[in-house]
Amino acid sequence: MGFFKLYKPRTYNYRYIYYDPKKEAQKEREEKFAEKNDENGEFKTSIKRGTFREQRDQRNRAYRDNARQSNIRLVIIIAVLFLIAYFILRSI
């Protein structure tokens, strides 16, 4: 043990031995799907090309719409506050 060498504790690598119901259910669904739709048992995913891009574009569009609405609300509130301040200062 040196002055500049720090002690590194051993890590405990526990291997799980329990039953995982999610994994088992997924296996059963895959097998059932393979039996119904494909004779050779190959599992085909349902993700189509471009779906992630479309979802990203929808999120961006929704974000822009929300930002635009909040900016319009902010401008209206500021205008109302200026009008109130103008009438208060005018009456003095």
Backbone as CSV, one residue per row, in Angstrom:
resi,resn,N_x,N_y,N_z,CA_x,CA_y,CA_z,C_x,C_y,C_z
1,MET,0.854,-1.181,0.000,0.000,0.000,0.000,0.888,1.228,0.000
2,GLY,0.811,1.998,-1.078,1.629,3.198,-1.198,0.843,4.441,-0.863
3,PHE,1.527,5.540,-0.853,0.887,6.804,-0.503,-0.064,7.276,-1.594
4,PHE,0.315,7.097,-2.848,-0.509,7.568,-3.961,-1.420,6.500,-4.546
5,LYS,-1.286,5.272,-4.116,-2.143,4.207,-4.608,-3.351,4.091,-3.696
6,LEU,-4.522,4.264,-4.284,-5.749,4.182,-3.507,-6.302,2.769,-3.547
7,TYR,-6.922,2.380,-2.469,-7.517,1.059,-2.355,-8.804,1.016,-3.174
8,LYS,-8.936,0.027,-4.037,-10.148,-0.157,-4.813,-10.873,-1.390,-4.282
9,PRO,-12.074,-1.191,-3.790,-12.792,-2.345,-3.236,-13.214,-3.318,-4.334
10,ARG,-13.329,-4.558,-3.959,-13.782,-5.566,-4.909,-15.252,-5.350,-5.214
11,THR,-15.614,-5.625,-6.427,-17.021,-5.505,-6.808,-17.691,-6.862,-6.653
12,TYR,-18.930,-6.807,-6.292,-19.707,-8.029,-6.103,-20.599,-8.214,-7.315
13,ASN,-20.362,-9.240,-8.081,-21.134,-9.528,-9.283,-22.140,-10.627,-8.976
14,TYR,-23.339,-10.209,-8.696,-24.386,-11.161,-8.359,-25.103,-11.586,-9.631
15,ARG,-25.226,-12.883,-9.840,-25.955,-13.401,-10.992,-27.359,-13.761,-10.537
16,TYR,-28.311,-13.178,-11.207,-29.701,-13.401,-10.832,-30.157,-14.792,-11.266
17,ILE,-30.862,-15.478,-10.399,-31.302,-16.832,-10.684,-32.821,-16.904,-10.711
18,TYR,-33.491,-15.813,-10.497,-34.942,-15.843,-10.373,-35.632,-15.854,-11.741
19,TYR,-36.890,-16.108,-11.718,-37.734,-16.183,-12.902,-38.125,-14.773,-13.323
20,ASP,-37.924,-14.446,-14.589,-38.272,-13.120,-15.098,-39.558,-13.235,-15.919
21,PRO,-40.694,-12.788,-15.375,-41.962,-12.962,-16.093,-42.045,-12.128,-17.379
22,LYS,-41.408,-10.966,-17.404,-41.456,-10.134,-18.622,-40.747,-10.832,-19.781
23,LYS,-39.582,-11.371,-19.478,-38.812,-12.041,-20.522,-39.542,-13.282,-21.032
24,GLU,-40.129,-14.015,-20.111,-40.867,-15.221,-20.483,-42.091,-14.879,-21.332
25,ALA,-42.804,-13.822,-20.950,-43.979,-13.399,-21.721,-43.574,-12.947,-23.118
26,GLN,-42.448,-12.252,-23.214,-41.977,-11.814,-24.528,-41.617,-13.014,-25.404
27,LYS,-40.971,-14.006,-24.814,-40.635,-15.219,-25.567,-41.893,-15.903,-26.099
28,GLU,-42.887,-16.007,-25.238,-44.137,-16.651,-25.657,-44.809,-15.875,-26.784
29,ARG,-44.820,-14.550,-26.683,-45.420,-13.738,-27.754,-44.669,-13.916,-29.069
30,GLU,-43.340,-13.936,-28.993,-42.537,-14.123,-30.208,-42.812,-15.485,-30.834
31,GLU,-42.886,-16.512,-30.024,-43.152,-17.852,-30.556,-44.540,-17.937,-31.177
32,LYS,-45.527,-17.345,-30.501,-46.889,-17.368,-31.021,-46.975,-16.602,-32.343
33,PHE,-46.303,-15.463,-32.404,-46.299,-14.665,-33.628,-45.612,-15.414,-34.763
34,ALA,-44.492,-16.073,-34.432,-43.752,-16.815,-35.452,-44.572,-17.983,-35.984
35,GLU,-45.305,-18.649,-35.129,-46.127,-19.783,-35.579,-47.254,-19.322,-36.494
36,LYS,-47.845,-18.191,-36.170,-48.987,-17.727,-36.953,-48.588,-17.149,-38.307
37,ASN,-47.536,-16.323,-38.346,-47.271,-15.516,-39.538,-46.152,-16.017,-40.437
38,ASP,-45.321,-16.860,-39.959,-44.177,-17.235,-40.786,-43.879,-18.720,-40.609
39,GLU,-43.722,-19.429,-41.705,-43.484,-20.869,-41.608,-42.081,-21.184,-41.117
40,ASN,-41.084,-20.374,-41.479,-39.713,-20.689,-41.080,-39.367,-20.169,-39.685
41,GLY,-40.290,-19.535,-38.984,-40.081,-19.131,-37.599,-39.291,-17.853,-37.430
42,GLU,-39.055,-17.126,-38.500,-38.282,-15.890,-38.389,-39.178,-14.769,-37.870
43,PHE,-38.694,-14.040,-36.893,-39.464,-12.949,-36.292,-39.191,-11.659,-37.055
44,LYS,-40.251,-11.034,-37.535,-40.113,-9.785,-38.275,-40.668,-8.644,-37.438
45,THR,-39.921,-7.558,-37.374,-40.377,-6.406,-36.601,-41.348,-5.580,-37.422
46,SER,-42.108,-4.732,-36.752,-43.096,-3.917,-37.447,-42.640,-2.470,-37.598
47,ILE,-41.370,-2.189,-37.355,-40.863,-0.824,-37.496,-40.635,-0.547,-38.974
48,LYS,-41.237,0.526,-39.442,-41.098,0.894,-40.846,-40.011,1.950,-40.987
49,ARG,-39.466,2.037,-42.153,-38.420,3.012,-42.407,-39.003,4.425,-42.355
50,GLY,-38.369,5.300,-41.576,-38.780,6.685,-41.509,-39.729,7.014,-40.370
51,THR,-40.132,6.031,-39.576,-41.093,6.332,-38.511,-40.460,7.190,-37.425
52,PHE,-39.177,6.977,-37.117,-38.517,7.786,-36.094,-38.406,9.233,-36.551
53,ARG,-38.113,9.419,-37.817,-38.004,10.774,-38.360,-39.354,11.485,-38.307
54,GLU,-40.415,10.767,-38.641,-41.754,11.372,-38.588,-42.136,11.743,-37.165
55,GLN,-41.831,10.883,-36.215,-42.132,11.188,-34.816,-41.332,12.399,-34.342
56,ARG,-40.071,12.489,-34.738,-39.245,13.643,-34.367,-39.824,14.923,-34.945
57,ASP,-40.248,14.868,-36.210,-40.844,16.045,-36.839,-42.134,16.452,-36.137
58,GLN,-42.961,15.488,-35.729,-44.190,15.808,-35.011,-43.882,16.465,-33.668
59,ARG,-42.870,15.944,-32.947,-42.485,16.553,-31.669,-41.986,17.981,-31.872
60,ASN,-41.161,18.187,-32.897,-40.642,19.528,-33.167,-41.771,20.485,-33.528
61,ARG,-42.711,20.024,-34.326,-43.836,20.856,-34.727,-44.680,21.230,-33.508
62,ALA,-44.937,20.272,-32.646,-45.717,20.535,-31.429,-44.978,21.514,-30.523
63,TYR,-43.655,21.364,-30.410,-42.870,22.287,-29.589,-42.940,23.702,-30.145
64,ARG,-42.811,23.835,-31.463,-42.890,25.167,-32.077,-44.260,25.797,-31.872
65,ASP,-45.325,24.997,-32.013,-46.677,25.526,-31.807,-46.870,25.988,-30.370
66,ASN,-46.402,25.194,-29.417,-46.527,25.580,-28.009,-45.719,26.834,-27.710
67,ALA,-44.518,26.931,-28.279,-43.689,28.113,-28.051,-44.352,29.349,-28.647
68,ARG,-44.943,29.216,-29.824,-45.607,30.344,-30.466,-46.805,30.817,-29.632
69,GLN,-47.598,29.863,-29.123,-48.751,30.219,-28.300,-48.325,30.919,-27.013
70,SER,-47.265,30.442,-26.380,-46.818,31.075,-25.144,-46.263,32.467,-25.420
71,ASN,-45.604,32.668,-26.558,-45.099,34.000,-26.911,-46.250,34.970,-27.158
72,ILE,-47.300,34.514,-27.809,-48.465,35.370,-28.065,-49.118,35.752,-26.732
73,ARG,-49.267,34.792,-25.815,-49.824,35.087,-24.495,-48.982,36.115,-23.762
74,LEU,-47.672,35.978,-23.831,-46.767,36.902,-23.162,-46.915,38.315,-23.723
75,VAL,-47.010,38.447,-25.029,-47.176,39.768,-25.656,-48.501,40.383,-25.235
76,ILE,-49.563,39.605,-25.188,-50.882,40.124,-24.783,-50.843,40.588,-23.331
77,ILE,-50.226,39.809,-22.459,-50.133,40.188,-21.040,-49.336,41.476,-20.881
78,ILE,-48.217,41.590,-21.587,-47.407,42.814,-21.513,-48.204,44.007,-22.020
79,ALA,-48.949,43.843,-23.111,-49.749,44.946,-23.646,-50.821,45.379,-22.642
80,VAL,-51.473,44.433,-22.013,-52.500,44.761,-21.017,-51.871,45.498,-19.829
81,LEU,-50.712,45.045,-19.377,-50.033,45.718,-18.270,-49.623,47.135,-18.645
82,PHE,-49.150,47.349,-19.882,-48.807,48.700,-20.327,-50.041,49.600,-20.369
83,LEU,-51.179,49.057,-20.831,-52.400,49.851,-20.857,-52.846,50.231,-19.449
84,ILE,-52.776,49.292,-18.523,-53.148,49.586,-17.140,-52.224,50.650,-16.561
85,ALA,-50.905,50.503,-16.784,-49.951,51.493,-16.286,-50.211,52.856,-16.917
86,TYR,-50.546,52.905,-18.215,-50.813,54.166,-18.894,-52.022,54.862,-18.294
87,PHE,-53.115,54.119,-18.050,-54.311,54.738,-17.478,-54.093,55.189,-16.039
88,ILE,-53.288,54.420,-15.284,-52.992,54.841,-13.902,-52.137,56.102,-13.905
89,LEU,-51.118,56.170,-14.732,-50.242,57.348,-14.788,-50.964,58.557,-15.393
90,ARG,-51.882,58.338,-16.278,-52.633,59.420,-16.923,-53.597,60.071,-15.927
91,SER,-54.140,59.267,-15.028,-55.114,59.801,-14.070,-54.426,60.612,-12.943
92,ILE,-53.138,60.433,-12.760,-52.416,61.152,-11.693,-52.137,62.559,-12.075
